[in-house]
Amino acid sequence: MNPFVALLDAKLHIAGSEILWREIIGNGFGLAAAVGGMRRRVWAWPIGVAGNALLFTVFVGGVFHTPQQLNLAGQAGRQLMFIAVSVYGWWSWYRHARAETGLEHRGVVPRWASGRERLLLVAAMLLGTAAFAQLFALIGSYGPWAEAWIFTGSVLATYGMARGLAEFWLIWIAVDLVGVPLLLKAGYYPSATLYLIYAGFVVWGFAVWVRTMRTTAAPVPTELAPARN
């Protein structure tokens, strides 16, 4: 059998329910990418892309014949969005890591968004949700308003991560608060479980970035400062 077809068809049976291995593996890649993002490692982006490609096939269940037989247009569309934005994030972090003179070669220096950037993020979240809800309802998506919130938040969070904005972690929390109930209701249990795990991880990642920013901004003690000629 073709390995690709075998992966698409592979299922795990738990308590009488069928769960696709590609949903489990795709979400595993997503969690690995989140770990890399917290550590500001460039490899987080290609790992995430691999997971996005797998999860795309999961959320267009009417096409790829998943056990749920549901098309979650917002969930599927955001996987394509992730791939597109990840190309930008990958390129941006790679350039920064190559230019960094230290030993760690981090992909980005985290920072707080400016007041203007925060206003733009809030406006984009509200307007994007309203617009995509109409689109998803038009094409018959499952839970159009919830999906629109998740989709819009995912776009903004991924862009924020690429730009090094610490607020992107907070946007992910807002996405998870809606995503977990939606996925449980739709029967996508591995994805819902990952969202729960990810919510806790997001809080941790946010704390790590905040600590990093405080350390970076801390003044250098006099005895450690370089001598001036």
PyMOL commands that set and color helices and strands:
alter all, ss='L'
color gray80, all
select helices_A, chain A and resi 3-9+21-38+44-59+61-64+73-99+115-138+144-163+168-186+189-217+222-224
alter helices_A, ss='H'
color red, helices_A
select strands_A, chain A and resi 11-14+17-20
alter strands_A, ss='S'
color yellow, strands_A
deselect
rebuild
show_as cartoon
